[in-house]
Amino acid sequence: MELTPTKDIMFDVVKTTHQNLINLIHGLSEEEKQAKGNLQRWSAKDLLIHLNFWGKHFLTQLENSLKGERIPMAGDYFNQVNDGVLYENMEKPFEEALAEHEETYQALINKLEEFSEEDLQDKERFTWLEGRTMIERVIGNLCWHPEAHIAEFLVKKGQLAEATRLQEAMTEKIKVFPIWNANAVYNLGCFYALNGMPDKAIACLKESFQSRPDLLDWSKKDSDLDSLRELPEFQELYP
């Protein structure tokens, strides 16, 4: 079976996302680095801790996939995920959280190198992915997820223009991966809707619905789009 050579593209996007996070860290003041957040407004340290937890989780999934062992799923951490992780690490120093992030990131890169092009692209290779490719999961876990949190952090800092630039750039990068072609555009539409750009949001949604009509049903209950619901242009998207 001839495969599209996308492993290198995958690594490019993963490394771009990591660099975006490092750029964010480098732009922080010492006060911002040491700040304590809360569940409503995460600090920079909280952002790192969240990404570290899920990075380690994905690393274990990758390791176990290669060894043919049981794959841990998010439900295994029911009493811990997200809010619990932040509480557990509230007193951890920023520098330690950053060092942990770098260690986890490098371990992920090293582990992904062990996957062949076929491993990454064969939808039947890993049953726990339920018909999706490993490369699609990598893009979701190591690109879209951290990039969404980076953008949210920047918006709360009052840097909407930079957050928008990063979201638009990431969307263009991950659109080349089949499952993300519509999903990336839909998620960008959600970002626009949440940040007062209804015209851009509706244009993105229209494009994503054309590629994946099943997103129509999801959008009806997606709270990210609540700011659009009374707009005639939005309502026209629904047959």
N, CA and C of each residue as an Amber inpcrd file, in Angstrom:
protein
   717
   0.8420000  -1.2010000   0.0000000   0.0000000   0.0000000   0.0000000
   0.8750000   1.2480000   0.0000000   0.6290000   2.1360000  -0.9980000
   1.4110000   3.3560000  -1.0830000   0.8690000   4.3820000  -0.0980000
   1.7360000   4.9940000   0.6670000   1.3310000   5.9260000   1.7020000
   1.8100000   7.3380000   1.3870000   1.0310000   8.3050000   1.7920000
   1.4420000   9.6890000   1.6580000   2.4890000   9.9880000   2.7280000
   3.6350000  10.5440000   2.3690000   4.7060000  10.7760000   3.3520000
   4.4100000  11.9760000   4.2520000   3.6890000  11.7410000   5.3210000
   3.2720000  12.8510000   6.1800000   3.9380000  12.8360000   7.5480000
   4.8050000  11.8780000   7.8200000   5.4600000  11.8380000   9.1290000
   6.2780000  13.1050000   9.3640000   7.0100000  13.5360000   8.3440000
   7.8100000  14.7470000   8.4840000   6.9230000  15.9750000   8.7150000
   5.7970000  16.0180000   8.0230000   4.8610000  17.1390000   8.2080000
   4.3120000  17.1230000   9.6290000   4.0070000  15.9400000  10.1290000
   3.5240000  15.8020000  11.5010000   4.5380000  16.3710000  12.4900000
   5.7950000  15.9840000  12.3350000   6.8230000  16.4870000  13.2450000
   6.9770000  18.0000000  13.1320000   6.8420000  18.5270000  11.9290000
   6.9420000  19.9750000  11.7450000   5.8630000  20.7050000  12.5440000
   4.6420000  20.1940000  12.4930000   3.5420000  20.8510000  13.2050000
   3.7110000  20.7020000  14.7170000   4.1180000  19.5140000  15.1600000
   4.3380000  19.2830000  16.5870000   5.4200000  20.2320000  17.1140000
   6.4940000  20.3630000  16.3770000   7.5970000  21.2170000  16.8200000
   7.2140000  22.6960000  16.7630000   6.3910000  23.0730000  15.7920000
   5.9010000  24.4520000  15.7300000   5.0620000  24.7780000  16.9590000
   4.2010000  23.8500000  17.3440000   3.3620000  24.0570000  18.5220000
   4.2090000  24.2020000  19.7760000   5.2000000  23.3510000  19.9000000
   6.0970000  23.4300000  21.0540000   6.8190000  24.7730000  21.0820000
   7.2730000  25.2310000  19.9230000   7.9690000  26.5180000  19.8640000
   7.0410000  27.6710000  20.2280000   5.7710000  27.5650000  19.8370000
   4.8020000  28.5950000  20.2170000   4.6460000  28.6810000  21.7300000
   4.6580000  27.5240000  22.3760000   4.5690000  27.5180000  23.8380000
   5.8250000  28.1260000  24.4630000   6.9750000  27.7600000  23.9390000
   8.2270000  28.3100000  24.4660000   8.2750000  29.8210000  24.2670000
   7.8000000  30.2880000  23.1190000   7.7520000  31.7320000  22.8760000
   6.8500000  32.4210000  23.8950000   5.7430000  31.7740000  24.2210000
   4.8440000  32.3270000  25.2400000   5.5570000  32.4180000  26.5860000
   6.2610000  31.3580000  26.9530000   6.9830000  31.3230000  28.2300000
   8.0450000  32.4210000  28.2760000   8.7800000  32.5660000  27.1940000
   9.8530000  33.5650000  27.1480000   9.3140000  34.9910000  27.2550000
   8.0690000  35.1770000  26.8740000   7.4740000  36.5070000  26.9370000
   6.8610000  36.8550000  28.2770000   6.9240000  35.9380000  29.2330000
   6.3330000  36.1720000  30.5470000   7.2750000  36.9580000  31.4460000
   6.7000000  37.7760000  32.2720000   7.4830000  38.4400000  33.3150000
   7.7370000  37.4540000  34.4390000   8.6570000  37.7680000  35.3210000
   8.9180000  36.8940000  36.4610000   7.6840000  36.7860000  37.3380000
   6.9510000  37.8680000  37.4370000   5.7140000  37.8530000  38.2330000
   4.6880000  36.8940000  37.6310000   4.5700000  36.8990000  36.3140000
   3.6260000  35.9950000  35.6440000   4.0500000  34.5400000  35.8100000
   5.3460000  34.2960000  35.7970000   5.8280000  32.9240000  35.9640000
   5.5090000  32.3820000  37.3540000   5.5660000  33.2410000  38.3450000
   5.3630000  32.7920000  39.7220000   3.9100000  32.9280000  40.1940000
   3.0590000  33.4810000  39.3360000   1.6580000  33.7220000  39.7250000
   0.9190000  32.4150000  39.9760000  -0.0020000  32.4570000  40.9220000
  -0.8890000  31.3280000  41.1770000  -2.2250000  31.5990000  40.5090000
  -2.7340000  30.6030000  39.8410000  -4.0100000  30.7560000  39.1580000
  -5.1340000  30.1320000  39.9390000  -6.2720000  30.0120000  39.2860000
  -7.4280000  29.3280000  39.8620000  -8.1580000  28.6020000  38.7460000
  -9.2450000  27.9280000  39.0860000  -9.9310000  27.1080000  38.0940000
 -10.5680000  27.9360000  36.9840000 -10.8380000  29.2090000  37.2660000
 -11.4390000  30.0690000  36.2560000 -10.3850000  30.7530000  35.3840000
  -9.2310000  30.9990000  35.9330000  -8.1690000  31.6720000  35.1810000
  -6.8340000  31.0020000  35.5010000  -6.3900000  30.1560000  34.6060000
  -5.1530000  29.4250000  34.8300000  -3.9470000  30.3620000  34.7480000
  -2.9710000  30.0840000  35.5900000  -1.6780000  30.7500000  35.4860000
  -0.8570000  30.0390000  34.4100000   0.3100000  30.6160000  34.0870000
   1.2080000  29.9700000  33.1350000   1.6390000  28.5980000  33.6500000
   1.8760000  28.5040000  34.9510000   2.2580000  27.2240000  35.5410000
   1.1330000  26.2100000  35.4120000  -0.1070000  26.6660000  35.6220000
  -1.2580000  25.7670000  35.4840000  -1.3470000  25.2140000  34.0680000
  -1.0870000  26.0770000  33.0960000  -1.0990000  25.6420000  31.7000000
  -0.0660000  24.5460000  31.4670000   1.1450000  24.7370000  31.9720000
   2.1860000  23.7280000  31.8250000   1.8010000  22.4190000  32.5100000
   1.2660000  22.5260000  33.7130000   0.8910000  21.3310000  34.4740000
  -0.1780000  20.5290000  33.7440000  -1.1550000  21.2350000  33.1960000
  -2.2130000  20.5680000  32.4350000  -1.6260000  19.8370000  31.2270000
  -0.7850000  20.5220000  30.4690000  -0.1930000  19.9050000  29.2830000
   0.7560000  18.7730000  29.6580000   1.4540000  18.9100000  30.7900000
   2.3490000  17.8430000  31.2400000   1.5750000  16.5720000  31.5460000
   0.4550000  16.7280000  32.2420000  -0.3440000  15.5580000  32.6100000
  -0.8020000  14.8010000  31.3720000  -1.3650000  15.5380000  30.4100000
  -1.8810000  14.8720000  29.2210000  -0.7620000  14.4240000  28.2970000
   0.3790000  15.1110000  28.3360000   1.5220000  14.6470000  27.5650000
   2.0340000  13.3060000  28.0670000   2.1180000  13.1690000  29.3790000
   2.5510000  11.8930000  29.9720000   1.5360000  10.7810000  29.6910000
   0.2760000  11.1490000  29.7460000  -0.7760000  10.1710000  29.4340000
  -0.6090000   9.6610000  28.0020000  -0.3970000  10.5670000  27.0660000
  -0.2380000  10.1600000  25.6730000   1.0530000   9.3680000  25.4760000
   2.0980000   9.7350000  26.1940000   3.3530000   8.9900000  26.1140000
   3.1470000   7.5440000  26.5390000   2.4120000   7.3400000  27.6090000
   2.1230000   5.9720000  28.0630000   1.3110000   5.2200000  27.0140000
   0.3560000   5.8960000  26.3950000  -0.4210000   5.2530000  25.3340000
   0.4800000   4.8290000  24.1770000   1.4020000   5.7030000  23.7880000
   2.3210000   5.3710000  22.6970000   3.2120000   4.1890000  23.0640000
   3.7570000   4.2230000  24.2750000   4.6350000   3.1370000  24.7300000
   3.8890000   1.8090000  24.7480000   2.7000000   1.8130000  25.2810000
   1.9310000   0.5790000  25.3770000   1.4620000   0.0870000  24.0150000
   1.2100000   1.0270000  23.0950000   0.8310000   0.6340000  21.7340000
   1.9370000  -0.1690000  21.0760000   3.1710000   0.2770000  21.2500000
   4.3020000  -0.4140000  20.6410000   4.5760000  -1.7570000  21.3090000
   4.2430000  -1.8590000  22.5950000   4.5030000  -3.1030000  23.3370000
   3.3210000  -4.0510000  23.3190000   2.1850000  -3.6060000  22.7720000
   1.0020000  -4.4520000  22.7320000   0.3420000  -4.6260000  24.0860000
   0.5370000  -3.6690000  24.9640000  -0.0410000  -3.7380000  26.3090000
  -1.3080000  -2.8890000  26.4050000  -2.0110000  -3.0190000  27.5410000
  -3.2490000  -2.2840000  27.7460000  -3.0280000  -0.7800000  27.6160000
  -3.9520000  -0.1210000  26.9350000  -3.8500000   1.3180000  26.7120000
  -4.6610000   2.0620000  27.7720000  -4.0350000   2.8970000  28.5810000
  -4.8000000   3.6790000  29.5570000  -5.6320000   4.7430000  28.8510000
  -6.8660000   4.9260000  29.2930000  -7.7500000   5.9190000  28.7020000
  -8.0500000   7.0120000  29.7200000  -8.6280000   8.1050000  29.2530000
  -8.8770000   9.2460000  30.1380000  -9.7310000   8.8630000  31.3380000
 -10.6540000   7.9490000  31.1340000 -11.5290000   7.5270000  32.2250000
 -10.8060000   6.8730000  33.3840000  -9.5730000   6.4310000  33.1610000
  -8.7990000   5.8180000  34.2350000  -8.4060000   6.8350000  35.2980000
  -8.5120000   8.1320000  34.9530000  -8.1180000   9.1820000  35.8820000
  -9.3270000   9.9710000  36.3730000 -10.4650000   9.3170000  36.4950000
 -11.7260000  10.0150000  36.7540000 -11.6420000  10.9850000  37.9190000
 -10.9540000  10.5930000  38.9870000 -10.8960000  11.4470000  40.1800000
  -9.7410000  12.4410000  40.1470000  -9.0870000  12.5430000  39.0100000
  -7.8710000  13.3420000  38.9640000  -7.8730000  14.3990000  37.8670000
  -8.4770000  14.1040000  36.7250000  -8.2440000  14.9420000  35.5510000
  -8.6510000  16.3890000  35.7410000  -7.8940000  17.1940000  35.0290000
  -8.0280000  18.6400000  34.9160000  -8.0190000  19.3750000  36.2450000
  -9.1660000  19.5710000  36.8870000  -9.1830000  20.3320000  38.1350000
  -8.3220000  19.6590000  39.1960000  -8.4310000  18.3370000  39.3040000
  -7.6640000  17.6050000  40.3090000  -6.1750000  17.7140000  40.0820000
  -5.7610000  17.6830000  38.8250000  -4.3370000  17.8050000  38.5020000
  -3.8030000  19.1560000  38.9510000  -4.5750000  20.2060000  38.7350000
  -4.1360000  21.5400000  39.1380000  -4.0140000  21.6400000  40.6520000
  -4.9830000  21.0840000  41.3720000  -4.9230000  21.1180000  42.8370000
  -3.7060000  20.3570000  43.3560000  -3.4280000  19.2090000  42.7700000
  -2.3120000  18.3760000  43.2190000  -0.9590000  19.0690000  43.0490000
  -0.8770000  19.9460000  42.0440000   0.4110000  20.5720000  41.7080000
   0.4610000  22.0540000  42.0380000  -0.4370000  22.5090000  42.8910000
  -0.5590000  23.9310000  43.1740000   0.7380000  24.5410000  43.7140000
   1.4890000  23.7820000  44.4900000   2.7060000  24.3090000  45.1150000
   3.9730000  24.0000000  44.3160000   3.8180000  23.3670000  43.1830000
   5.0060000  23.0400000  42.3780000   5.6060000  24.3200000  41.7980000
   6.9060000  24.5280000  41.8810000   7.5390000  25.7220000  41.3070000
   7.4090000  25.7530000  39.7900000   7.3260000  26.9480000  39.2430000
   7.2110000  27.1160000  37.8000000   8.3790000  26.4470000  37.0770000
   9.5720000  26.6380000  37.5700000  10.7620000  26.0870000  36.9150000
  10.7010000  24.5690000  36.8220000  10.1610000  23.9480000  37.8690000
  10.0270000  22.4900000  37.8600000   9.0000000  22.0390000  36.8350000
   7.8980000  22.7740000  36.7560000   6.8670000  22.4440000  35.7750000
   7.4000000  22.5880000  34.3530000   8.1970000  23.6280000  34.1150000
   8.7720000  23.8370000  32.7850000   9.7780000  22.7430000  32.4420000
  10.6190000  22.3720000  33.3890000  11.5890000  21.2980000  33.1540000
  10.8790000  19.9770000  32.8610000   9.8040000  19.7440000  33.5710000
   9.0130000  18.5320000  33.3610000   8.3990000  18.5320000  31.9680000
   7.9610000  19.7060000  31.5350000   7.3790000  19.8040000  30.1900000
   8.4170000  19.4740000  29.1280000   9.6130000  20.0250000  29.2630000
  10.6610000  19.7720000  28.2780000  11.0350000  18.2960000  28.2360000
  11.1080000  17.6830000  29.4030000  11.4400000  16.2550000  29.4720000
  10.3560000  15.4110000  28.8070000   9.0970000  15.7330000  29.0800000
   7.9910000  14.9770000  28.4930000   7.9310000  15.1720000  26.9900000
   8.1200000  16.4100000  26.5570000   8.0880000  16.7070000  25.1210000
   9.1660000  15.9140000  24.3840000  10.3810000  15.9030000  24.9110000
  11.4630000  15.1840000  24.2380000  11.1970000  13.6840000  24.2290000
  10.6280000  13.1750000  25.3130000  10.2880000  11.7510000  25.3640000
   9.2270000  11.4100000  24.3160000   8.2740000  12.3020000  24.1110000
   7.2460000  12.0870000  23.0920000   7.8560000  12.0780000  21.6980000
   8.7380000  13.0280000  21.4250000   9.3960000  13.0740000  20.1150000
  10.1860000  11.7910000  19.8740000  10.9320000  11.3650000  20.8610000
  11.7350000  10.1480000  20.7260000  10.8540000   8.9260000  20.4860000
   9.7370000   8.8560000  21.1950000   8.8490000   7.6970000  21.0490000
   8.1680000   7.7090000  19.6800000   7.7750000   8.8710000  19.2110000
   7.1230000   8.9490000  17.9040000   8.0710000   8.5570000  16.7750000
   9.3600000   8.7850000  16.9900000  10.3470000   8.3700000  15.9770000
  10.3220000   6.8640000  15.7590000   9.8740000   6.1200000  16.7570000
   9.8450000   4.6560000  16.6530000   8.6950000   4.1620000  15.7900000
   7.7350000   5.0110000  15.5100000   6.5890000   4.6130000  14.6860000
   6.9320000   4.7850000  13.2080000   6.6350000   3.7550000  12.4450000
   6.8590000   3.8390000  11.0010000   5.7630000   4.6890000  10.3620000
   5.9910000   5.0630000   9.1050000   4.9670000   5.7920000   8.3560000
   3.6690000   4.9860000   8.3190000   3.7960000   3.6860000   8.1220000
   2.5960000   2.8450000   8.0700000   1.9080000   2.7870000   9.4260000
   2.6840000   2.6710000  10.5150000   2.0950000   2.6930000  11.8630000
   1.2320000   3.9350000  12.0570000   1.7330000   5.0440000  11.5880000
   1.0690000   6.3250000  11.8200000  -0.1850000   6.5040000  10.9750000
  -0.2360000   5.8530000   9.8050000  -1.3150000   6.1250000   8.8590000
  -2.3300000   5.0010000   8.6860000  -2.0490000   3.8300000   9.1950000
  -2.9560000   2.6910000   9.0300000  -4.0940000   2.7750000  10.0530000
  -5.3170000   2.9400000   9.5790000  -6.4740000   3.0800000  10.4650000
  -6.7860000   1.8110000  11.2510000  -6.2740000   0.6930000  10.7940000
  -6.5520000  -0.5840000  11.4560000  -5.4210000  -1.0120000  12.3950000
  -4.3450000  -0.2560000  12.4220000  -3.1440000  -0.6860000  13.1480000
  -3.3740000  -0.7480000  14.6520000  -4.0790000   0.2240000  15.2120000
  -4.2820000   0.2920000  16.6600000  -5.7790000   0.3440000  16.9550000
  -6.3080000  -0.7490000  17.4650000  -7.7580000  -0.8490000  17.6490000
  -8.3060000   0.1790000  18.6310000  -7.4960000   0.6010000  19.5990000
  -7.9760000   1.5520000  20.6010000  -8.2490000   2.9320000  20.0140000
  -7.7570000   3.1770000  18.8010000  -8.0210000   4.4570000  18.1360000
  -9.3520000   4.4440000  17.3870000 -10.0080000   3.2970000  17.3680000
 -11.3740000   3.1630000  16.8390000 -11.5010000   3.6980000  15.4110000
 -10.6100000   3.2190000  14.5410000 -10.7170000   3.5470000  13.1280000
 -10.0400000   4.8290000  12.7060000  -9.3610000   5.4780000  13.6330000
  -8.6070000   6.6730000  13.2640000  -7.1190000   6.3460000  13.2250000
  -6.3750000   7.1830000  12.5610000  -4.9380000   6.9330000  12.4580000
  -4.2000000   7.5230000  13.6620000  -3.0380000   6.9750000  13.9240000
  -2.2140000   7.5030000  15.0000000  -1.7870000   8.9320000  14.7020000
  -1.5240000   9.2230000  13.4430000  -1.0720000  10.5700000  13.1010000
  -2.1540000  11.6020000  13.4170000  -3.4150000  11.2220000  13.2260000
  -4.5140000  12.1270000  13.5560000  -4.5910000  12.3660000  15.0550000
  -4.3220000  11.3120000  15.8450000  -4.3330000  11.4640000  17.2980000
  -3.1560000  12.3440000  17.7600000  -2.0140000  12.1710000  17.1170000
  -0.8580000  13.0050000  17.4690000  -1.1810000  14.4800000  17.2390000
  -1.7630000  14.7910000  16.1050000  -2.1020000  16.1820000  15.7850000
  -3.0870000  16.7370000  16.8130000  -4.0540000  15.9430000  17.2130000
  -5.0090000  16.3990000  18.2160000  -4.3740000  16.6270000  19.5720000
  -3.5670000  15.6670000  20.0260000  -3.0000000  15.7360000  21.3730000
  -1.8510000  16.7200000  21.5080000  -1.0020000  16.7920000  20.4960000
   0.2340000  17.5660000  20.6310000   0.2230000  18.8750000  19.8380000
  -0.8260000  19.1140000  19.0860000  -0.8960000  20.3600000  18.3140000
  -2.1660000  21.1450000  18.6430000  -3.3050000  20.6030000  18.2630000
  -4.5370000  21.3600000  18.4710000  -4.7920000  21.6500000  19.9510000
  -4.6490000  20.6390000  20.8080000  -4.9530000  20.8110000  22.2330000
  -4.0630000  21.8800000  22.8810000  -2.7340000  21.7760000  22.7930000
  -1.9150000  22.8270000  23.4090000  -2.1250000  24.1850000  22.7650000
  -2.3040000  24.2110000  21.4350000  -2.4740000  25.4940000  20.7560000
  -3.7440000  26.2000000  21.2160000  -4.7990000  25.4300000  21.4820000
  -6.0450000  26.0280000  21.9730000  -5.8290000  26.6770000  23.3360000
  -5.0560000  26.0290000  24.2020000  -4.7830000  26.5910000  25.5250000
  -3.8460000  27.8080000  25.4400000  -2.8930000  27.7600000  24.5280000
  -2.0180000  28.9120000  24.3290000  -2.8550000  30.1230000  23.9140000
  -3.7620000  29.9020000  22.9630000  -4.6050000  30.9990000  22.4860000
  -5.4860000  31.5410000  23.6010000  -6.0700000  30.6490000  24.3820000
  -6.9270000  31.0830000  25.4910000  -6.1320000  31.9200000  26.5020000
  -4.9180000  31.4830000  26.7860000  -4.0680000  32.2180000  27.7270000
  -3.7580000  33.6140000  27.1900000  -3.4380000  33.6950000  25.9100000
  -3.1160000  34.9830000  25.3050000  -4.3200000  35.9190000  25.2960000
  -5.4940000  35.3700000  25.0160000  -6.7090000  36.1890000  25.0160000
  -6.9270000  36.8010000  26.3920000  -6.7520000  35.9920000  27.4310000
  -6.9550000  36.4920000  28.7900000  -5.8860000  37.5020000  29.1920000
  -4.7490000  37.4770000  28.5070000  -3.7020000  38.4840000  28.7360000
  -3.9610000  39.7550000  27.9360000  -5.0140000  39.7530000  27.1380000
  -5.3130000  40.9120000  26.3070000  -4.5890000  40.9160000  24.9730000
  -4.0840000  39.7430000  24.5620000  -3.3260000  39.6480000  23.3070000
  -4.1300000  38.8730000  22.2640000  -5.3290000  39.3890000  21.9600000
  -6.2180000  38.7090000  21.0200000  -5.6070000  38.6080000  19.6290000
  -4.9370000  39.6530000  19.1820000  -4.3630000  39.6290000  17.8370000
  -3.3480000  38.4980000  17.6860000  -2.4980000  38.3190000  18.6870000
  -1.5040000  37.2430000  18.6280000  -2.1740000  35.8770000  18.7280000
  -3.1680000  35.7640000  19.5850000  -3.9050000  34.5030000  19.6970000
  -4.5660000  34.1530000  18.3710000  -5.1460000  35.1370000  17.7190000
  -5.8000000  34.9180000  16.4300000  -4.7880000  34.4900000  15.3780000
  -3.6470000  35.1440000  15.3600000  -2.6020000  34.7850000  14.3920000
  -2.1720000  33.3350000  14.5570000  -1.9660000  32.9060000  15.7880000
  -1.5390000  31.5330000  16.0440000  -2.6250000  30.5340000  15.6760000
  -3.8750000  30.8410000  16.0000000  -4.9710000  29.9330000  15.6770000
  -5.1380000  29.7860000  14.1620000  -5.0290000  30.8820000  13.4440000
  -5.1680000  30.8230000  11.9870000  -4.0090000  30.0580000  11.3600000
  -2.8010000  30.3000000  11.8550000  -1.6320000  29.6050000  11.3170000
  -1.7030000  28.1050000  11.5900000  -2.1160000  27.7320000  12.8000000
  -2.2180000  26.3150000  13.1320000  -3.3000000  25.6300000  12.3080000
  -4.4060000  26.3190000  12.0840000  -5.4750000  25.7480000  11.2660000
  -4.9590000  25.4000000   9.8760000  -4.2130000  26.3050000   9.2770000
  -3.6670000  26.0470000   7.9410000  -2.7160000  24.8570000   7.9510000
  -1.9470000  24.7050000   9.0170000  -0.9900000  23.6010000   9.0880000
  -1.6680000  22.2440000   9.2420000  -2.7030000  22.1730000  10.0740000
  -3.2840000  20.8510000  10.3430000  -4.4020000  20.4770000   9.3800000
  -4.8240000  21.4120000   8.5330000  -5.8490000  21.0980000   7.5340000
  -5.3910000  20.0340000   6.5480000  -4.0870000  19.8340000   6.4140000
  -3.5910000  18.8630000   5.4410000  -3.8550000  17.4270000   5.8880000
  -4.1680000  17.2290000   7.1670000  -4.4540000  15.8850000   7.6790000
  -5.9530000  15.6230000   7.5320000  -6.3410000  14.5160000   6.8750000
  -7.7320000  14.3050000   6.4760000  -8.7820000  14.5580000   7.5510000
  -8.6390000  13.9620000   8.7340000  -9.6830000  14.1150000   9.7460000
  -9.7430000  15.5470000  10.2550000  -8.6460000  16.2760000  10.1220000
  -8.6000000  17.6410000  10.6280000  -8.9850000  18.6740000   9.5860000
  -9.2050000  18.2530000   8.3620000  -9.5310000  19.2050000   7.3160000
 -10.7600000  20.0350000   7.6700000 -11.8110000  19.3670000   8.1280000
 -13.0250000  20.0820000   8.5530000 -12.9610000  20.4710000  10.0250000
 -12.4160000  19.5900000  10.8540000 -12.3920000  19.8560000  12.2990000
 -11.5990000  21.1040000  12.6420000 -10.4680000  21.2950000  11.9690000
  -9.6310000  22.4590000  12.2540000 -10.3630000  23.7490000  11.9230000
 -11.0710000  23.7530000  10.7970000 -11.8160000  24.9440000  10.3860000
 -12.9840000  25.1920000  11.3360000 -13.6500000  24.1140000  11.7460000
 -14.7490000  24.2450000  12.7130000 -14.2360000  24.8320000  14.0270000
 -13.1120000  24.3180000  14.5150000 -12.5490000  24.8180000  15.7740000
 -12.1180000  26.2840000  15.6640000 -11.6140000  26.6640000  14.5000000
 -11.2750000  28.0710000  14.2930000 -12.5400000  28.9240000  14.3440000
 -13.6270000  28.3950000  13.7750000 -14.8970000  29.0960000  13.8570000
 -15.3490000  29.2900000  15.2900000 -15.1320000  28.2860000  16.1280000
 -15.4650000  28.4060000  17.5510000 -14.6240000  29.4960000  18.2120000
 -13.3450000  29.5340000  17.8680000 -12.4660000  30.5720000  18.4200000
 -12.9800000  31.9570000  18.0420000 -13.3290000  32.1350000  16.7820000
 -13.8560000  33.4210000  16.3380000 -15.1450000  33.7710000  17.0860000
 -16.0180000  32.7850000  17.2400000 -17.2990000  33.0380000  17.9050000
 -17.1040000  33.4590000  19.3520000 -16.1400000  32.8480000  20.0130000
 -15.8770000  33.1640000  21.4220000 -15.2100000  34.5220000  21.6070000
 -14.6680000  35.0680000  20.5270000 -13.8710000  36.2850000  20.6590000
 -14.3780000  37.4300000  19.7840000 -15.6860000  37.4360000  19.5600000
 -16.3160000  38.5950000  18.9460000 -16.0700000  38.7950000  17.4690000
 -15.8950000  37.6990000  16.7190000 -15.6930000  37.7920000  15.2700000
 -16.7310000  36.9330000  14.5520000 -18.0140000  37.3210000  14.6160000
 -19.0880000  36.4730000  14.0980000 -19.0090000  36.1910000  12.6050000
 -18.6300000  37.1750000  11.7950000 -18.5830000  36.9500000  10.3510000
 -17.5580000  35.8830000   9.9890000 -16.3810000  35.9710000  10.6040000
 -15.3510000  34.9590000  10.3500000 -15.7870000  33.6000000  10.8790000
 -16.4650000  33.5930000  12.0210000 -16.9310000  32.3380000  12.6060000
 -17.9080000  31.6400000  11.6670000 -18.8650000  32.3850000  11.1570000
 -19.8900000  31.7950000  10.2870000 -19.2740000  31.2910000   8.9850000
 -18.2940000  32.0230000   8.4440000 -17.6210000  31.5640000   7.2310000
 -16.9070000  30.2360000   7.4650000 -16.2580000  30.0990000   8.6080000
 -15.5670000  28.8520000   8.9400000 -16.5640000  27.7030000   9.1190000
 -17.6380000  27.9750000   9.8090000 -18.6350000  26.9320000  10.0430000
 -19.2390000  26.4480000   8.7260000 -19.5320000  27.3810000   7.8450000
 -20.0910000  27.0120000   6.5450000 -19.1360000  26.0990000   5.7900000
 -17.8530000  26.4420000   5.8080000 -16.8550000  25.6120000   5.1320000
 -16.7560000  24.2270000   5.7660000 -16.7600000  24.1780000   7.0890000
 -16.6180000  22.8750000   7.7750000 -17.8440000  21.9970000   7.5520000
 -19.0380000  22.5920000   7.5160000 -20.2590000  21.8090000   7.3170000
 -20.2900000  21.1990000   5.9160000 -19.7240000  21.9000000   4.9570000
 -19.6960000  21.3690000   3.5930000 -18.8340000  20.1160000   3.5050000
 -17.7530000  20.0990000   4.2730000 -16.8650000  18.9370000   4.2730000
 -17.3740000  17.8180000   5.1660000 -17.9650000  18.1990000   6.3070000
 -18.4640000  17.2120000   7.2660000 -19.8550000  17.6130000   7.7480000
 -20.8950000  17.2030000   7.0200000 -22.2630000  17.5700000   7.3940000
 -22.6510000  17.1220000   8.8030000 -21.9890000  16.0690000   9.3250000
 -22.3250000  15.5840000  10.6660000 -21.9820000  16.6070000  11.7470000
 -21.1310000  17.5830000  11.4200000 -20.8170000  18.6270000  12.3920000
 -22.0100000  19.5490000  12.6580000 -22.9860000  19.5340000  11.7500000
 -24.1870000  20.3440000  11.9480000 -24.8810000  19.9880000  13.2520000
 -25.0730000  18.6970000  13.4790000 -25.7630000  18.2630000  14.7040000
 -24.9520000  18.6360000  15.9370000 -23.6490000  18.4450000  15.8810000
 -22.8000000  18.7850000  17.0280000 -22.8930000  20.2760000  17.3310000
 -22.9170000  21.0900000  16.2830000 -22.9140000  22.5400000  16.4760000
 -24.1700000  23.0410000  17.1870000 -25.2480000  22.2910000  17.0790000
 -26.5030000  22.7270000  17.7000000 -26.4220000  22.7510000  19.2200000
 -25.4970000  21.9780000  19.7870000 -25.3590000  21.9260000  21.2420000
 -24.0090000  22.4430000  21.7270000 -23.2120000  22.9890000  20.8140000
 -21.8720000  23.4630000  21.1510000 -21.9770000  24.8620000  21.7590000
 -21.6820000  24.9640000  23.0400000 -21.8070000  26.2510000  23.7360000
 -20.8430000  27.3090000  23.2080000 -19.7730000  26.8880000  22.5400000
 -18.8400000  27.8520000  21.9660000 -19.5220000  28.7620000  20.9400000
 -20.6400000  28.2970000  20.4000000 -21.3140000  29.0270000  19.3240000
 -22.5310000  29.8020000  19.8120000 -22.7320000  29.8700000  21.1070000
 -23.9470000  30.4980000  21.6310000 -24.0790000  31.9640000  21.2230000
 -22.9580000  32.6520000  21.0360000 -23.0200000  34.0710000  20.6660000
 -23.5660000  34.2880000  19.2630000 -23.6560000  33.2120000  18.4820000
 -24.0900000  33.3350000  17.0830000 -25.5540000  32.9680000  16.8670000
 -26.1810000  32.3440000  17.8300000 -27.4450000  31.6510000  17.5800000
 -28.5880000  32.5530000  17.1280000 -28.5700000  33.8110000  17.5280000
 -29.6440000  34.7220000  17.1360000 -29.3890000  35.4210000  15.8040000
 -28.2350000  35.1830000  15.2220000 -27.8900000  35.8560000  13.9680000
 -28.5350000  35.1480000  12.7750000 -29.2250000  35.8810000  11.9070000
 -29.8560000  35.2590000  10.7260000 -28.8410000  34.5100000   9.8710000
 -27.6150000  35.0580000   9.7470000 -26.5940000  34.4100000   8.9230000
 -26.2150000  33.0390000   9.4610000 -26.2390000  32.9140000  10.7840000
 -25.9420000  31.6340000  11.4220000 -27.1170000  30.6620000  11.2130000
 -28.3150000  31.1380000  11.4110000 -29.4860000  30.2970000  11.2700000
 -29.6450000  29.7630000   9.8540000 -29.1500000  30.5240000   8.8710000
 -29.2230000  30.0860000   7.4750000 -28.3240000  28.8880000   7.1790000
 -27.4060000  28.5990000   8.0820000 -26.5280000  27.4450000   7.8790000
 -27.2750000  26.1240000   8.0470000 -28.4400000  26.1730000   8.7020000
 -29.1850000  24.9660000   9.0230000 -30.3370000  24.7830000   8.0470000
 -30.3570000  23.6320000   7.3590000 -31.4150000  23.3970000   6.3500000
 -32.7850000  23.2580000   7.0060000
